[in-house]
């Protein structure tokens, strides 16, 4: 993003360049780009800095020490829990693999064209040695991959903790707004899918935690859908800046501080798969997804009732045409 930042860099250590670090295994190794695929996971007995995210946390701490005496905006981009599921062994040891729950809803959703709504796990199976038969993942394979994802979440959680501890040590927590923000969710064998690239809640729902100055530990959970485009106007609001009038997003501050309702329809999503394009709207009660072909013709409509089916397992569009009509107008 030219001119968006004063300075951008990634500590690369033994991996030498950011792309290799993104897909880093221990010792400077990276994902294979040959027909000989690398494993989808690794659990080396190394310190946190034995994988790239540990180096990123250290660099963030150094930046805080440099920036502490004036106003600053610091973006810290961690890789995990992105594939490959590589994390120090101590984070794997936090979990008993036999006790890791299997997906609650492993079967494909009902009443949809699977060729349109789902994919065959290309990001996982196309790049890594992971599942022998993607359409029939065994219990052992499923628990292993979920174990790796859980370990990576705990690993990056610890790195975030190090940065927050430094914020406290420098006495900056009371006048710094902190956002923990993930860019997407992930199917872990849910609804017949391993990965993202769908319009289901498993894929589109992402981590989002906002800690304003002086918020303390008594947080407020907002159950209403919010969007990534709301983040900028929210930061502007807390910084006393007037956001441009043309923005699609709105500030969360009134909801966070006073519990007032979000003044928007819901959260919009978009995905393009081959010749098909999808737009999605998630409201507190429903998700609607409308798929169109290359001519702009609607080829599939999906409706999921989050009051009775929060995991979006059954498309009920045909049973509720009046709800579809209402949400389509909003779309």
Residue, then its C-alpha position, 0 to 999 in steps of 0.5 A: x500500500x504505497x504512502x499508507x505507512x511511514x515504514x513497513x518491514x518484516x523480520x525474516x531471520x533464517x527465512x531471508x524473505x517475507x514470503x518464505x517466512x510466511x510459510x516457514x518451518x523451523x531452521x529457515x525452511x519454507x513450503x515446497x513449491x515442487x510436486x514433493x509436498x511438505x507436511x501441513x504441520x510441524x512441532x519442533x522443540x524450539x523457542x518462540x523465535x524458532x518460528x517467524x511469529x516469535x521474531x515479529x513479536x520481538x520486533x513489535x516490542x522494539x518498535x514500541x520502545x522507539x515510538x513510546x514518546x509520541x502519538x503512533x499507529x503500529x500494525x503488527x501482522x502475525x502469520x499464525x494460525x495460517x497454514x502450515x500449522x507450525x508452532x513450537x512443541x510446547x504449544x502442541x503439548x498444551x493439548x491432548x490430541x485424543x480429547x480434541x473435539x471432532x467437528x460438530x457438523x462434518x457433513x455438507x450443508x443440505x439443499x445446496x449445489x455443492x459444486x457452487x457452495x463448497x470447494x475441495x480443500x485446494x489450499x490444504x491438499x494442493x500445497x501440503x501433504x495432509x489428507x490421503x483422501x480429502x473427501x474421507x478424512x479419517x478421525x486421526x487426520x482430523x484430530x491431527x490437523x485440528x491439533x495443529x490449528x489449536x497449537x498455532x492459535x495458542x502460539x500467536x496468543x502468547x506473542x500478542x501477550x508479549x506485546x501487551x506486556x511491553x505496552x503495560x511495562x512502558x505505561x502506555x496501556x491507559x492511552x493506547x487503543x488495541x485491536x486484535x483482528x483476524x482476516x477470516x475464519x477457517x473450516x476445520x473439517x466443518x461442513x465438508x471443508x478444510x479451509x476458507x474460501x466459502x460464504x459460510x460463517x465458519x469462513x467469514x466470521x473472524x476474530x475481533x477484539x477491541x480494547x479502548x484506553x481505560x476499558x479495564x477487564x470487564x468487556x462487552x460482547x457485541x452479538x450483532x454482526x459488525x464489519x471490518x469496514x467499521x474499524x477505520x471510523x471506530x479508530x477515528x472516533x476514539x482519536x477525536x478525528x472526523x471520518x470522511x462522510x462517504x464511508x460504508x462503515x460506522x463507529x462501534x463506540x456508541x455500542x461499546x460504551x452505551x450498548x446502543x444498537x448498531x445502525x446498519x443492516x448487517x455484515x456483507x461478504x463477497x466471493x468469486x469462484x470460477x464463473x460464479x460470484x456470491x454476495x452475502x448478508x449476515x443479519x442477527x437472525x439470518x444469512x442470505x447468499x446469492x450466487x450469480x453466473x457470468x451473465x448475472x443470472x441468479x443460479x442459487x440462493x441460500x438462506x440460513x436461520x441463525x436462530x435455529x441453525x447457527x452452523x448453517x447446515x440447512x439451506x431454508x430459502x425455499x421454505x421462507x420466500x418472504x424472508x428471502x425477498x426482504x433480505x434480497x432488497x437489503x442486498 
